Amino acid sequence: MTNRATLASAPLAEAPSGPWWRHPLMWMVVGGPAAVVVAGFATLWLAVHRPDPVIEADYYRRGIEINRTLAAQHALTPAQQARNHVTTPVHDLPPVSP
């Protein structure tokens, strides 16, 4: 019979690990940063080839004009509601409660 101490101290034989590119865990570790680098270069390419449009010099004045136009339209809202109420047929109106 063999001695237990002899078995415990005997080194285990390791299986040949093979080349580094055949290990899936290595691809999981390297794949994330590699994908980020590729995405960074794609973003750089988009930024260089499609720059943002230049803002016009009078953008503030145009914004004020838009706000005035919206305010004028908002001022007409009660008149538009009254016009729509006048054109509603009588049979579609709710009953009048005393």
Steps between C-alpha positions, in 0.01 A plus 500: 500500500597858448566742774256794538779749545647392169170562317442839661845627415502373142442785251197466278563473131364804318333461165662697220321837489544571131546836331371816670238579238313176570395603852146648513565681830785694339263623229249611763769701679650654185172533307343772717785751480555418131132578426532832685809594297320420174196703610730791591656503154153482340390799710815691405437431132139625529612815684763583240291428189166643618562817702218680677335784307604854587246698700383816327613831645143626563367186671381698804296748294337212310407332828336821624300520174384142539388571856305808383329293230406232754369764742286651224357158415434432868313832528260380229411180684181633672373635166561167332320314779200734474491457123506122537226514764275712277533256212413194715156361405233536768433126527868440590502746792475367857168558677467826689443453872287767682 
